[in-house]
Amino acid sequence: MGTRPLVGTLAAAALVLAGCSGTATDPGAQPGAGQADNRSDEQEVGPDADVGLDEGEAGVAPPMPVTPGVENLTGEVRDGVRVFELTASQFEQKIANFPVETAKVWGYNGSTPGPTIIANEGEEIRVEITNELPPTDPRGPSMPPGPSPTATTIHFHGTHMPNEDDGVAGISQPNPIPPGESFAYQFTPEHAGSFAYHSHTDGAVQELRGLDGMLLVLPSAVDPQERVDRDFVMTLQQFAPIQDGKLTDGVLVQPFPPGGEFPIDTINGVTGDASREPLTIREGKTIRIRVYNASNSVHSMHLHGHDFTVTSINGHPIAPPDRNEVTTREVGPGNFFEMEFTADNPGNWIFHCHFPHHTANGPFSGYNGAPVGMTRVFHYEGYEPVPQEYFEYEGPSGR
């Protein structure tokens, strides 16, 4: 189905909808319910499943992915189509503990990255978006004087759809969505996997102000030998809350920072120090990390204390004979990877970008010199806790 304007506009505040429960063979099967607990290994499952993968072998339900600090959006089924509602707007979000705390960003449903959209393999989806973005100030003499209306679109990155649903302003969607108006994209994702969604209108500005999110299509069942125990979703972003050449609290993030370097590097919209708590795992479990790079830079993602295996690249699984164990993987802009590791080395271990500037907030490191920025801590259940000071530190002079 092609793109279409909605009849009338949606409510300005988008709703996070609960879907209908059911079995995997039911087109209304619920992929999951809201944000799962980051602190438990008893992760919710996706669609119920008991289907054969190979002759004589039953499949099992995949776990429900967890997006730490960000909501899951499972939508609701209407007339056999899973419907998701998004509102694009500007808002203030906490992004760090220091040297700034908040910034004005753009995002979906009051969050950057936007909620993780989760659907079932094989089902048709419909994403309805309302544009509540503010006017944009002109950026040069060729622009007309005064603020310009901010139109937008959504592109579903990595999955395939009819051309009219590709969401590229001026090309596949010649007329982007004006402020105050709503629009719908409707298609059936080609296959299960990790994908993304983001604005494809004035992308150099809109994406870097935060109009990004992940789209996950869960399989109806997985081979029991391939099923993971925890499934974490992480979007990599960079922000520049700069005014008069200085990092400044509460200002709109700039898409073209002075010198080209973004001073605040985040996972799921916050630096490591502002993540509030570690990601708790249990010894012996298999852990998946889904990583999407929504930033303007390459990130060299490194896991301490473990090897990990890249099992999928840009929505396409890698056959087991072709997988290699590594400790670091470069993730370029627009790429998404699925990485898995076995929790076999108890402790408090960090997962972070290995570009040194990306593990600081501006020029500052964290508590006692700890890495912050694009960092998360995996904590083994039963091991000594991560020092609470790490999550409460406010910078070298108390911010």
C-alpha positions as CSV (number, residue, x, y, z in Angstrom):
1,M,0.0,0.0,0.0
2,G,1.2,3.5,-0.7
3,T,1.6,6.5,1.5
4,R,-1.5,8.5,2.4
5,P,-2.5,11.5,4.4
6,L,-4.8,10.8,7.3
7,V,-8.2,12.2,7.4
8,G,-7.8,15.0,9.9
9,T,-4.8,15.3,12.2
10,L,-4.0,12.9,15.1
11,A,-3.8,14.1,18.6
12,A,-0.6,16.0,19.3
13,A,0.4,13.6,22.0
14,A,1.0,10.2,20.5
15,L,-0.3,7.2,22.3
16,V,1.7,4.1,23.2
17,L,-0.9,1.4,22.4
18,A,-1.3,-2.1,23.8
19,G,-1.8,-4.8,21.1
20,C,-4.0,-7.9,21.3
21,S,-2.6,-11.0,22.7
22,G,-2.6,-14.2,20.7
23,T,-0.6,-17.0,19.2
24,A,2.1,-16.6,16.6
25,T,-0.2,-17.8,13.9
26,D,-2.7,-15.1,14.9
27,P,-2.1,-11.9,12.9
28,G,-3.0,-10.1,16.2
29,A,-0.3,-11.8,18.2
30,Q,1.3,-9.3,20.6
31,P,5.1,-8.9,20.1
32,G,5.4,-7.8,23.8
33,A,4.2,-5.3,26.3
34,G,6.0,-2.1,27.0
35,Q,9.4,-1.7,28.5
36,A,10.8,-4.8,30.1
37,D,12.7,-4.7,33.4
38,N,16.4,-4.0,32.8
39,R,17.3,-5.8,36.0
40,S,15.9,-9.3,35.4
41,D,16.9,-12.1,33.2
42,E,13.4,-13.4,33.1
43,Q,12.7,-11.5,29.9
44,E,9.3,-11.4,28.3
45,V,8.8,-13.3,25.1
46,G,7.7,-12.2,21.8
47,P,4.8,-14.1,20.0
48,D,3.9,-17.5,21.4
49,A,5.3,-20.1,19.1
50,D,5.5,-23.8,18.6
51,V,6.2,-24.3,15.0
52,G,8.7,-26.6,13.3
53,L,12.0,-25.1,12.1
54,D,13.3,-28.5,10.9
55,E,11.5,-31.7,10.6
56,G,10.8,-33.0,14.1
57,E,12.1,-29.9,15.9
58,A,9.9,-27.4,17.6
59,G,10.8,-23.7,17.6
60,V,10.6,-21.5,20.7
61,A,9.4,-17.9,21.2
62,P,12.1,-15.2,20.9
63,P,12.7,-13.0,24.0
64,M,11.2,-9.5,24.1
65,P,13.9,-7.0,23.4
66,V,14.7,-4.4,26.0
67,T,15.6,-0.8,25.1
68,P,17.1,0.6,28.3
69,G,15.6,4.0,29.1
70,V,13.4,4.0,26.0
71,E,9.9,2.6,25.6
72,N,8.9,-0.3,23.3
73,L,6.0,0.5,21.0
74,T,3.9,-2.6,20.1
75,G,0.9,-0.8,18.7
76,E,-2.5,-2.4,18.2
77,V,-4.1,-4.5,15.5
78,R,-6.8,-2.9,13.5
79,D,-8.5,-4.9,10.8
80,G,-5.5,-7.2,10.5
81,V,-2.9,-4.4,10.4
82,R,-0.6,-3.5,13.3
83,V,-0.9,0.2,13.8
84,F,1.7,2.5,15.5
85,E,1.3,6.2,16.3
86,L,4.2,8.6,16.4
87,T,4.4,12.4,17.0
88,A,7.5,14.3,15.9
89,S,8.2,17.3,18.2
90,Q,10.7,19.3,20.1
91,F,11.2,18.8,23.8
92,E,13.8,19.0,26.6
93,Q,15.5,15.8,27.5
94,K,18.1,14.9,30.1
95,I,21.2,13.7,28.2
96,A,24.0,13.8,30.8
97,N,24.8,14.6,34.4
98,F,27.6,17.1,33.5
99,P,28.8,19.5,32.1
100,V,25.3,20.0,30.8
101,E,22.2,18.1,32.0
102,T,19.4,18.8,29.5
103,A,19.1,19.8,25.9
104,K,16.3,20.7,23.5
105,V,16.1,17.9,21.0
106,W,13.7,16.6,18.3
107,G,12.3,13.1,18.6
108,Y,9.2,10.9,18.5
109,N,6.6,10.5,21.3
110,G,8.7,12.7,23.6
111,S,11.9,10.7,23.3
112,T,15.1,10.5,21.3
113,P,15.8,7.9,20.2
114,G,12.1,7.4,19.5
115,P,10.3,4.3,20.9
116,T,11.5,1.0,19.6
117,I,8.8,-0.2,17.2
118,I,8.3,-4.0,17.5
119,A,6.2,-6.1,15.0
120,N,5.9,-9.7,14.1
121,E,7.4,-11.3,11.0
122,G,4.9,-11.4,8.2
123,E,2.4,-8.9,9.4
124,E,1.4,-5.7,7.7
125,I,2.2,-2.6,9.7
126,R,1.0,1.0,9.5
127,V,2.9,3.9,11.0
128,E,0.9,7.1,11.5
129,I,2.9,10.2,12.2
130,T,1.8,13.7,13.2
131,N,4.2,16.6,12.6
132,E,4.5,18.9,15.6
133,L,8.0,20.2,14.9
134,P,8.7,23.9,15.5
135,P,9.7,26.3,12.7
136,T,13.4,26.1,11.7
137,D,15.6,29.2,11.6
138,P,17.2,29.9,8.2
139,R,20.8,28.9,7.9
140,G,22.1,31.1,5.1
141,P,21.4,34.0,2.7
142,S,19.7,31.8,0.2
143,M,16.9,31.1,2.7
144,P,14.0,33.4,3.1
145,P,14.0,35.7,6.1
146,G,12.3,34.5,9.3
147,P,11.6,31.0,10.5
148,S,10.6,28.4,7.9
149,P,7.9,25.7,8.4
150,T,9.5,22.4,9.3
151,A,8.1,19.6,7.1
152,T,9.2,16.0,7.8
153,T,8.9,12.4,6.6
154,I,9.9,9.0,8.0
155,H,12.1,6.5,6.2
156,F,12.2,2.9,7.3
157,H,15.9,2.0,7.1
158,G,17.0,-1.4,6.0
159,T,13.6,-3.0,5.4
160,H,12.0,-3.0,1.9
161,M,8.6,-1.4,1.1
162,P,6.8,0.0,-2.0
163,N,8.6,3.1,-3.3
164,E,5.7,5.4,-2.3
165,D,6.3,4.4,1.4
166,D,10.1,5.1,1.3
167,G,9.7,8.6,2.9
168,V,12.4,10.5,0.9
169,A,11.3,14.1,0.7
170,G,11.2,15.6,-2.8
171,I,11.8,12.2,-4.5
172,S,9.7,9.2,-3.4
173,Q,7.6,11.5,-1.2
174,P,7.6,14.7,-3.2
175,N,5.6,16.7,-0.6
176,P,6.7,16.1,2.9
177,I,4.4,16.3,5.9
178,P,3.6,20.0,6.8
179,P,3.5,21.1,10.4
180,G,0.2,20.2,12.1
181,E,-0.6,17.5,9.5
182,S,-0.5,13.7,9.7
183,F,0.5,10.9,7.4
184,A,0.6,7.1,7.3
185,Y,3.1,4.6,5.9
186,Q,1.8,1.1,5.3
187,F,3.8,-2.0,4.2
188,T,4.8,-5.5,5.2
189,P,8.5,-5.8,6.3
190,E,10.3,-8.3,4.1
191,H,11.7,-10.5,6.8
192,A,12.6,-10.6,10.5
193,G,15.6,-8.5,11.7
194,S,16.9,-5.3,13.3
195,F,16.1,-2.2,11.3
196,A,15.7,1.6,12.0
197,Y,13.5,4.6,11.2
198,H,14.4,8.2,10.9
199,S,13.5,11.4,9.1
200,H,14.6,11.7,5.5
201,T,13.7,15.4,5.2
202,D,16.6,17.8,5.7
203,G,18.4,14.8,7.2
204,A,21.6,16.7,8.0
205,V,19.5,18.7,10.5
206,Q,16.6,16.5,11.5
207,E,18.4,13.2,12.1
208,L,21.2,14.9,14.1
209,R,18.6,16.7,16.3
210,G,17.2,13.3,17.2
211,L,14.6,12.0,14.8
212,D,15.8,8.4,14.9
213,G,14.6,5.1,16.3
214,M,14.7,1.3,15.9
215,L,12.3,-1.0,14.1
216,L,12.5,-4.6,15.2
217,V,10.7,-7.4,13.3
218,L,10.6,-10.5,15.5
219,P,10.5,-14.0,14.0
220,S,7.5,-16.2,14.9
221,A,10.0,-18.8,16.4
222,V,13.7,-19.4,16.7
223,D,15.8,-22.5,16.9
224,P,16.2,-23.3,20.6
225,Q,20.0,-23.5,20.1
226,E,20.0,-19.9,18.7
227,R,17.7,-18.4,21.3
228,V,19.3,-15.7,23.5
229,D,18.4,-15.0,27.2
230,R,18.6,-11.2,27.1
231,D,18.1,-8.9,24.1
232,F,19.3,-5.3,24.5
233,V,18.6,-2.5,22.0
234,M,21.1,0.4,21.8
235,T,21.0,3.5,19.5
236,L,24.2,5.5,19.2
237,Q,23.8,9.3,19.0
238,Q,25.8,12.5,19.4
239,F,24.6,15.9,20.4
240,A,25.9,19.4,20.5
241,P,24.0,21.6,22.9
242,I,26.1,24.7,22.1
243,Q,25.3,28.4,22.4
244,D,27.8,31.2,21.8
245,G,30.5,28.6,21.3
246,K,30.0,26.9,24.7
247,L,28.2,23.9,26.0
248,T,25.1,25.3,27.5
249,D,22.3,23.7,29.5
250,G,18.8,23.5,28.0
251,V,19.6,24.9,24.5
252,L,18.6,23.3,21.1
253,V,21.2,20.9,19.9
254,Q,23.2,22.0,16.9
255,P,23.6,19.8,13.8
256,F,26.8,21.6,12.7
257,P,28.9,22.1,15.8
258,P,32.0,24.3,15.6
259,G,35.0,22.2,14.4
260,G,32.6,19.4,13.5
261,E,33.0,17.4,16.7
262,F,29.9,16.6,18.8
263,P,30.8,16.9,22.5
264,I,28.1,14.6,24.0
265,D,28.1,11.0,22.9
266,T,25.1,8.8,24.0
267,I,23.5,5.4,24.0
268,N,19.7,5.5,24.0
269,G,19.8,9.3,24.4
270,V,21.9,9.6,27.5
271,T,25.6,9.3,28.5
272,G,26.8,6.4,30.7
273,D,26.7,8.5,33.9
274,A,23.1,9.5,33.2
275,S,21.9,5.9,32.5
276,R,20.9,5.6,36.3
277,E,21.7,1.9,36.6
278,P,23.8,-0.9,35.0
279,L,22.4,-3.7,32.8
280,T,22.1,-6.7,35.1
281,I,22.8,-10.1,33.6
282,R,23.3,-13.6,35.0
283,E,26.3,-15.9,34.6
284,G,25.8,-18.6,31.9
285,K,23.3,-16.6,29.9
286,T,23.5,-15.6,26.3
287,I,23.3,-11.9,25.7
288,R,22.4,-10.1,22.5
289,I,23.1,-6.4,21.8
290,R,21.4,-4.8,18.9
291,V,23.3,-1.6,17.9
292,Y,22.2,1.1,15.5
293,N,24.5,4.1,14.7
294,A,22.2,7.1,14.2
295,S,25.1,9.6,14.5
296,N,27.4,11.4,12.1
297,S,30.5,9.4,13.1
298,V,32.0,5.9,13.1
299,H,32.0,4.2,16.5
300,S,34.4,1.4,17.5
301,M,32.2,-0.6,19.9
302,H,34.3,-2.6,22.4
303,L,33.2,-5.1,25.1
304,H,35.4,-5.7,28.1
305,G,36.0,-9.1,29.6
306,H,34.3,-11.1,26.8
307,D,34.5,-11.9,23.2
308,F,31.4,-11.3,21.2
309,T,30.1,-12.7,17.8
310,V,28.4,-10.5,15.2
311,T,25.4,-12.6,14.2
312,S,23.6,-10.2,11.9
313,I,24.5,-7.2,9.8
314,N,21.9,-4.7,8.6
315,G,19.0,-7.0,9.2
316,H,20.6,-10.1,7.6
317,P,21.8,-13.0,9.7
318,I,25.3,-14.4,9.3
319,A,25.5,-18.2,8.9
320,P,27.2,-19.8,12.0
321,P,30.2,-21.1,9.9
322,D,31.0,-17.5,8.8
323,R,30.9,-15.9,12.3
324,N,34.0,-14.8,14.1
325,E,34.6,-13.9,17.7
326,V,35.9,-10.3,18.3
327,T,36.2,-7.8,21.1
328,T,35.7,-4.7,19.0
329,R,33.5,-3.8,16.0
330,E,33.4,-0.6,14.0
331,V,29.8,0.6,13.3
332,G,29.5,3.2,10.6
333,P,26.6,5.7,10.3
334,G,23.4,4.0,9.3
335,N,24.6,0.5,10.1
336,F,23.0,-1.9,12.6
337,F,24.5,-5.0,14.0
338,E,23.4,-7.8,16.3
339,M,26.2,-9.0,18.6
340,E,26.0,-11.9,21.1
341,F,28.2,-13.0,23.9
342,T,28.1,-15.6,26.7
343,A,28.1,-14.2,30.2
344,D,31.0,-16.4,31.5
345,N,33.2,-13.9,33.4
346,P,31.5,-12.4,36.5
347,G,32.1,-8.7,37.2
348,N,31.2,-5.2,36.2
349,W,32.1,-4.8,32.5
350,I,31.8,-1.9,30.2
351,F,30.6,-1.8,26.6
352,H,31.7,1.5,25.0
353,C,33.0,3.3,21.9
354,H,36.8,3.1,21.9
355,F,37.3,6.5,20.3
356,P,38.7,8.3,23.4
357,H,36.7,11.5,23.0
358,H,33.5,9.5,22.8
359,T,34.0,8.2,26.4
360,A,34.0,11.7,27.9
361,N,31.3,14.3,28.3
362,G,32.8,17.2,26.5
363,P,36.4,17.4,27.9
364,F,35.5,15.6,31.2
365,S,35.6,12.0,32.4
366,G,33.4,10.6,35.0
367,Y,33.7,9.5,38.7
368,N,37.4,9.0,39.6
369,G,38.2,9.2,35.9
370,A,35.6,6.6,34.7
371,P,34.5,6.5,31.1
372,V,31.1,8.1,30.5
373,G,29.8,9.3,27.1
374,M,29.0,6.4,24.8
375,T,29.3,3.8,27.6
376,R,27.1,1.2,29.3
377,V,27.9,-1.1,32.3
378,F,27.0,-4.8,32.3
379,H,26.7,-6.0,35.9
380,Y,26.6,-9.7,36.9
381,E,23.9,-10.5,39.4
382,G,25.4,-11.3,42.7
383,Y,28.7,-9.5,42.0
384,E,29.7,-6.4,44.0
385,P,27.6,-3.5,42.8
386,V,28.7,-0.7,40.5
387,P,29.6,2.3,42.7
388,Q,26.5,4.5,42.9
389,E,28.8,7.5,42.6
390,Y,29.3,6.6,39.0
391,F,25.6,7.4,38.3
392,E,25.5,10.4,40.6
393,Y,28.8,12.2,39.7
394,E,28.2,15.8,38.6
395,G,31.6,16.7,37.1
396,P,34.9,18.0,38.4
397,S,33.2,21.1,40.1
398,G,29.8,19.6,40.9
399,R,28.4,20.9,37.6
